[in-house]
Amino acid sequence: MSELSAFAPEGLGQKVYELTSSGLTNTWSELREEPNRHRMGEMIVKINFGLLDIRWEKNKPIIRASIRGEGDEVYLEEELRFE
């Protein structure tokens, strides 16, 4: 099961992101509901891995977070910007 989540804690001034990827060698045999009100996009229930591509532009990172599968197939991809 893999997912990308985001939430904005009060007083922090920006979002906090979490990329969970736990299906590198195996995954669930059937789809189960996993409630997460902070999830961005769909939950991934396939063999997968997570990838963070970090680019520094004018001292402000741009992070491309993705969940990918066999053959580098992209299941989920989001561009995250920080100020």
Short mmCIF file of the C-alpha atoms (twelve columns), coordinates in Angstrom:
data_MODEL
# 
_entry.id   MODEL 
# 
loop_
_atom_site.group_PDB 
_atom_site.id 
_atom_site.type_symbol 
_atom_site.label_atom_id 
_atom_site.label_alt_id 
_atom_site.label_comp_id 
_atom_site.label_asym_id 
_atom_site.label_seq_id 
_atom_site.Cartn_x 
_atom_site.Cartn_y 
_atom_site.Cartn_z 
_atom_site.pdbx_PDB_model_num 
ATOM 1  C CA . MET A 1  0.000   0.000  0.000   1 
ATOM 2  C CA . SER A 2  1.363   3.403  -0.947  1 
ATOM 3  C CA . GLU A 3  0.078   6.942  -0.762  1 
ATOM 4  C CA . LEU A 4  1.016   10.597 -0.629  1 
ATOM 5  C CA . SER A 5  -0.487  12.662 2.188   1 
ATOM 6  C CA . ALA A 6  -0.388  16.347 3.110   1 
ATOM 7  C CA . PHE A 7  -1.650  18.434 5.978   1 
ATOM 8  C CA . ALA A 8  -1.089  21.949 7.272   1 
ATOM 9  C CA . PRO A 9  -0.411  22.026 11.022  1 
ATOM 10 C CA . GLU A 10 -1.682  25.160 12.707  1 
ATOM 11 C CA . GLY A 11 1.067   27.728 13.198  1 
ATOM 12 C CA . LEU A 12 3.616   26.125 10.869  1 
ATOM 13 C CA . GLY A 13 2.827   28.210 7.809   1 
ATOM 14 C CA . GLN A 14 3.261   25.443 5.230   1 
ATOM 15 C CA . LYS A 15 2.158   21.902 4.509   1 
ATOM 16 C CA . VAL A 16 3.856   18.751 5.761   1 
ATOM 17 C CA . TYR A 17 4.024   15.876 3.248   1 
ATOM 18 C CA . GLU A 18 4.398   12.145 3.772   1 
ATOM 19 C CA . LEU A 19 5.169   9.655  1.001   1 
ATOM 20 C CA . THR A 20 4.488   6.070  2.076   1 
ATOM 21 C CA . SER A 21 5.721   3.288  -0.168  1 
ATOM 22 C CA . SER A 22 5.538   -0.203 1.265   1 
ATOM 23 C CA . GLY A 23 5.038   -2.500 -1.682  1 
ATOM 24 C CA . LEU A 24 8.488   -3.157 -3.154  1 
ATOM 25 C CA . THR A 25 8.364   -6.949 -2.894  1 
ATOM 26 C CA . ASN A 26 4.704   -7.696 -2.153  1 
ATOM 27 C CA . THR A 27 1.348   -6.035 -1.730  1 
ATOM 28 C CA . TRP A 28 -2.150  -6.855 -0.513  1 
ATOM 29 C CA . SER A 29 -3.969  -9.681 -2.242  1 
ATOM 30 C CA . GLU A 30 -7.229  -7.717 -2.110  1 
ATOM 31 C CA . LEU A 31 -8.186  -4.052 -1.873  1 
ATOM 32 C CA . ARG A 32 -9.066  -2.891 1.655   1 
ATOM 33 C CA . GLU A 33 -10.276 0.498  2.738   1 
ATOM 34 C CA . GLU A 34 -7.628  2.562  4.531   1 
ATOM 35 C CA . PRO A 35 -9.214  5.861  5.567   1 
ATOM 36 C CA . ASN A 36 -6.846  8.853  5.386   1 
ATOM 37 C CA . ARG A 37 -8.385  12.320 5.146   1 
ATOM 38 C CA . HIS A 38 -4.967  13.756 4.216   1 
ATOM 39 C CA . ARG A 39 -4.377  11.474 1.203   1 
ATOM 40 C CA . MET A 40 -3.629  13.174 -2.098  1 
ATOM 41 C CA . GLY A 41 -4.972  11.113 -4.969  1 
ATOM 42 C CA . GLU A 42 -5.651  7.406  -4.761  1 
ATOM 43 C CA . MET A 43 -4.160  4.711  -2.556  1 
ATOM 44 C CA . ILE A 44 -1.841  2.465  -4.604  1 
ATOM 45 C CA . VAL A 45 -2.187  -1.292 -4.080  1 
ATOM 46 C CA . LYS A 46 0.400   -2.661 -6.519  1 
ATOM 47 C CA . ILE A 47 4.083   -3.586 -6.411  1 
ATOM 48 C CA . ASN A 48 5.735   -0.158 -6.235  1 
ATOM 49 C CA . PHE A 49 8.490   2.107  -4.973  1 
ATOM 50 C CA . GLY A 50 8.634   5.772  -3.970  1 
ATOM 51 C CA . LEU A 51 10.912  8.360  -5.551  1 
ATOM 52 C CA . LEU A 52 11.739  11.939 -4.502  1 
ATOM 53 C CA . ASP A 53 13.415  14.143 -7.115  1 
ATOM 54 C CA . ILE A 54 14.652  17.343 -5.428  1 
ATOM 55 C CA . ARG A 55 15.579  20.421 -7.460  1 
ATOM 56 C CA . TRP A 56 16.983  23.553 -5.876  1 
ATOM 57 C CA . GLU A 57 15.896  26.707 -7.645  1 
ATOM 58 C CA . LYS A 58 16.890  30.023 -6.076  1 
ATOM 59 C CA . ASN A 59 17.220  28.304 -2.667  1 
ATOM 60 C CA . LYS A 60 13.606  27.097 -2.784  1 
ATOM 61 C CA . PRO A 61 13.273  23.359 -3.274  1 
ATOM 62 C CA . ILE A 62 10.853  21.854 -5.755  1 
ATOM 63 C CA . ILE A 63 10.209  18.199 -4.992  1 
ATOM 64 C CA . ARG A 64 8.603   15.787 -7.422  1 
ATOM 65 C CA . ALA A 65 7.180   12.946 -5.324  1 
ATOM 66 C CA . SER A 66 6.150   9.854  -7.227  1 
ATOM 67 C CA . ILE A 67 5.046   6.283  -6.707  1 
ATOM 68 C CA . ARG A 68 6.217   4.033  -9.511  1 
ATOM 69 C CA . GLY A 69 5.917   0.425  -10.540 1 
ATOM 70 C CA . GLU A 70 7.622   -2.132 -12.701 1 
ATOM 71 C CA . GLY A 71 9.164   -0.656 -15.834 1 
ATOM 72 C CA . ASP A 72 9.167   2.756  -14.087 1 
ATOM 73 C CA . GLU A 73 5.399   3.113  -14.675 1 
ATOM 74 C CA . VAL A 74 4.095   6.204  -12.848 1 
ATOM 75 C CA . TYR A 75 1.106   5.495  -10.589 1 
ATOM 76 C CA . LEU A 76 1.089   8.853  -8.775  1 
ATOM 77 C CA . GLU A 77 3.147   12.023 -9.194  1 
ATOM 78 C CA . GLU A 78 2.870   15.416 -7.523  1 
ATOM 79 C CA . GLU A 79 5.108   18.474 -7.642  1 
ATOM 80 C CA . LEU A 80 5.594   19.973 -4.171  1 
ATOM 81 C CA . ARG A 81 6.831   23.559 -3.785  1 
ATOM 82 C CA . PHE A 82 8.153   25.167 -0.641  1 
ATOM 83 C CA . GLU A 83 8.471   28.864 0.101   1 
# 
